[in-house]
């Protein structure tokens, strides 16, 4: 059916296509009325199409599952080895590994939840789950490091015998497996536009911290084996605790920054406003906000002042703005409110013959 002209002035032309629109709305209404459960599947949301990249998500999930299996194996070996050798350092490392197991489990769950599409109740999807999981990981790590410090303090004043050679063998094996897990996770720390997945980084930091602590345990084992100086065990435990708390604070800071909707790392509001202002037709940019939905998705909203013009021309400016923000800054979801000086704020397209004139 030909387009019908419903309003025209010297400044603007509105076009209406009643047949296509009404048929589409009637079809959706009939579908929902006949089967309310299909409502979530039929209605579309901005983040339904951009929520997940299946090949990337599946690869990361496989990596997490493999890493989780290897980490559980390390945990069992180190707990048995720690009890056998009497080493606090090895048991501390086992506690760190236990946190890795929890971390990887939460990370895997976060990936599964965050890959679920948006619906009516969660219009942005479930991306924030990964941030909450990372925050839990970091907070728990900080608490465990405090427990290690307390136990190391008691071991310094009340030394316990430690089997040096046996400790060395177990720690060396743990280091080897930790390096394998770190290698598996290292390929998934960065995504499109250089954004860091805070949840993958959280799990990776756990494993790297484990590898570093295993090196410390090996050093302690060598000292105890060759010299019999058992104080090396609690001293290395303190070193492990420091590694844990430093990594946990970094994860906590990143997670809290996202939850507080802070400006994403590497972004400058002035740079965004300048880039938007360079788009032809844009006269002014204000009320600009940018934040992370999660570590991979950047969201932006802004008010943009443009000259009075036809609706089609405003649409072209909108397309250029979104393309510039996506290509130059990696912004995936943009909400822009157009304004014009002669109409007042909040008006996208105006008619100078109207009372707002």
N, C-alpha and C positions, 0 to 999 in steps of 0.2 A: 504494500500500500504506500502511496506517495506520502511524503512528510507533510504535515499540516502546520501552517504558520498561525500561531496563536497570539503573538504580540511582536510588534516591531516599532522601533523608534529610530532616530538618527544615530543612536549610540549602541544599540544592542538588538540582537535577534535571538529569540528562544525557539527551539525546534522540538516538536513532540511527535512521537511515533506510537500512537495508542494501540495499534494492533499487536505489535511485538511485545510491548510492555504488558498489556492486559492479558494476553495469552500466557506469558511466562508466569505472571502473578497468580492467575487462575490455576495453572498447573501445579505450582508449589502449594497453594492453599488446599487444593484437592488432595494432593499427596499427603500433606501433614494431617489433614482431617481424617483421612482413611487409616493412617498408621502413624500415630504420634511418635513412635520410637525412631522413625526415620528422620525426625526433625534435625538431629545433630549431623546426619550424613548429608542432607540436602542443602542446608544453609551454609554459606561460605564465609570464612573469616580470613583476614589478611595473613595470619600465620599458619593457615592450613597447608599452603603450598610451600612455605619456606621453613617449615618446622624441622625437617630432617632430610638428609641426603642418605638414602638407604645403603649404598655401597660403603660410604664412610662410616656410618653408624655400625654396620655389621662387622666391619674390620676392627673397629675399636672394641666392640663387644667381645669378639673372639680373643683379642689381645688381653682383655681383662680376665676372661675365663681362664686362659692359659696361665696368666700371671697369678691368679688366685690359687690355682691348683699347685703351682710351684711354691708359692709362699706358705701355704698350709703344710707342705712337706718340710720346708725349712723350719717352721714353728715346732713341729713334732721332734725333729732332729735336735734342735737347740734346747728344748725343754728337757729332753732325756739327757743330752750332753751336759747341761747346766747342773742337773741333779747329780749326775755321775761324777763330775769333776769338782763340784762344790764352788763353782765360779759365779759370783754376783754379776760380773761383766757379761757373761754368756746369758744368764737369766734376764739381765736388763735388755740385752739384744733380743732375746726371745719375746720380752714384753713389747719391744718396738715392732717385732715381726707380727705379734698378735694385733697390734694397731694397724699394721699393713693389711692383715686379713680383713679387719673391720672396714678399713678404708676402701679396699678393692671391692668388697661386697656392697658397700654403700655407693661406690662409684658406678658399679654395674647396674644397681637398681636405679641410680640417677639417670644413666643413659637410657634405660628402658622407659622411664617415666617421661623424660624430656623429649623423647621421640614420638610420644603420643600427640596426635593432631589437636588443634584448638577446637573447642565446642562452645555451646551457649554459656556454660558456666565458667569456662576458662578460655576467654577469647584470645589470650596470648599463649595458650598451650601450657605446658608443664616445665618450661625451661628453668624456672627458678628452683626446681627441686635439686638440681645439681649444685647450686650455690649453697643451699641449706646443708646438703651432704658434706660439702667441703668445709663449711663452718663447724659442723659436728666433729669432723675428722681433726681439724686443727685444735679445737678446744680440748678434745680428749687427749691428744698428744701432749698438750701443755700440762695437763693434770698428771699424766704418767711420768713426765720428766721430773715433777716435784717429788713423786713417790721414789724415783730412783735416787734423787739427791738425799732423801731421808735415809734410805737403806745404806747408801754409800757412807754416810756419816757414821752410822753404827758400825759398819765393817772396818772403818779406819781405827776406831777406838777398841774394837773387839775383833781382831783379825781371825779369819778362818782358813784352814788348810785348803789348797787348791792343787789339782793334778795338772801340771803344766803341759806335758806332752799330749795328753788326751784332749785338753782344751785347745791346743794348737790345731789338731786334726779336725775337730768339729768346727772351729771358727773358719778354717781355710775352706772347708766344704760349703759352709754357709755363704762365704764371700763369693764363691764361684756361682752358686745358684742366684744370689742377689744380682750379680752382674748380668746374668741371662735375663732376669725379669726386667731390669732397668733397660736393657736393649730392646726388649719387646715393647715397652711402654714409650720409649723415646721417640718413636716415629709418629706419635699421635698427640704431641703437645701443642702443635700449631695448626690452625685452620685458615680458611680463606681470609685475606686481608691482614694476615699476621695476628689475628686475635688469639689470645691464649685461652685455652680451655682450663679454667681454674680447677675443675674437678680432676682432669687428667694430670695436671701439674701437681695437685695435692697428692695423688697416688704415686706419681713419679718421685716426688720429694721424699715420701716415706721410704721408698726402695733405695734411693740414693743415700739417705741417712742410714739405712741398714747396712749398705755396703761400706760406708765410712766407719760405722761402729764396728763392723766385722774386722776391718783393718786394725782398729784400736784393740780389739780382743786378741788378735793375732800377736800384736806387739806385747801385750800383757802376758800372753801365754809364753812367748819366747823369754821374757824377763824372768817369769816364775820358774820356767823349766831350767834355765841356765844358772840362775842365782838364788832361787828360793824366796825372793822378796815378794810376799803375797800382797803387800800394799798396792802393788801395780794394778791389782784387780779392781778395788773400789775407785782408784784414781781414774782408770779408764771408764768406769761406770759414770763418773761425773762428766767426763768428756762426751760420752754418748748422750747423757741428759741435756747437755748444752746444745748439741747438734739437733736434738729433738725439739727443744723449745724455740730455737731460732727458726727452724723450718715451719713450725706450727704458727708462730706469730706472723710470718709472711702470708700463710694461707688465710689466717683469721682476718688480717688487714684487707686482703683482696676481696674476701667474701663480704665483709661488712661494708666495704666501699660500694660494692654492687648493690647490696640490699638497701643502702642509704641513697641509691640512685645518684651516685656521684658521677662527675664527668669521666668518661672512659679514659684509660691510660693512653697517653699520646695525643689526646684531643685538646685543642684550644678553641674556646668559644669565638675569639676574635678571628681565627683562621676560617672557621665555618661561616661566620657572618660575611667575611670578605669574599669567600668563594661564591656564596649565594648572591651577593651584591653584584658580582661580575656577569651574572646571567642577564642578557638583554631584556629590558622591560621591567626589571626590578629596581625600585627607587629607594627602598629602605627595608631593613630586616630588624625586627625587635622581638621581645618576649621569646627568645631562643632557648630551648632546653634540649639537652642530649644526655642520654644515660644508657647503661647496659641492662637489657632484659635478663641476660645471662652473660657468660664470658664470650659467647660467640655472636650474639645479636645486639646491634646498636640501634637505638630508637631515637628519633628526633622529632620535635614539634617546634613550630615557629609562626610568627605573624609576618607576612610579607606585604609591603605596600607597593601597588602597581598603579599605572595610569588607567583612566576609564577606557574600556575597550570591549570588544565583542567577546562572548563566551568562548568561542573557538580559540581566540588569541590567548586568553588566560590559560586555557588548557595546554597550549604549547609551552607557555612559561612554566607551568607545573611540571610537565614532562622533562624539561631541561633542568629544572632544579633537582628533581629526584635522580636523574641520570648523573648530574654532577656530584651529588652527595654520595651516591652509590659507588661510582667509579673512583673518586678521589679520596673518599673517607671510609668506604665500606658500610655506610648506613643502609640497613636493609628495610626499615619501616619508617616512612616519613609522613607526618601530618602537618599540612600547611594551611593556614587561614589567610586568605587574601583580603586586603583592605585597599581602599583608595582615598585620597585626601578629600575629594569633593563630597564623598558619600558619608564619611565617618567610619569609625572602626566597625569591623564585623561584617561589612558588605563586600561581597565578592565582585558582583557586577551591578552597576547602578544605571538609572535613567535620569539624566540631568533635568528632564521635564517633570520629575516627581517632586513631591513635597520635601524630600530630603535634600534636593538640589544643591 
